[in-house]
Amino acid sequence: KISLDNNANEILKMLSENDQITSNDIVAKLVENGLSYDYASKVKNKIVESLNEKFEFVTNSSESFIKISKSSQDKRIQILSLNYK
């Protein structure tokens, strides 16, 4: 059984409703859900990494389910999207 916490569910919901989201969007949602800004910034990558590991385990695929790239306007910002085939 694979369980997801509320923050992971929220990130998946955001990704399913939008073609792309930014790392700032995720941090803002985590802060809205009660995390401090500093903590949300630290855990966002861990949550996305954990989701990718879970999907890789379930699908037996080596490709990440959540694709991460850098923003062309600001290289500090990550752009996340679902990797559909």
Secondary structure, 3 states (H helix, E strand, C coil): CCCCCHHHHHHHHHHHHCCCEEHHHHHHHHHHCCCCHHHHHHHHHHHHHHHHHHHHHHHCCCCCCEEEEECCCCCCCEEEEECCC
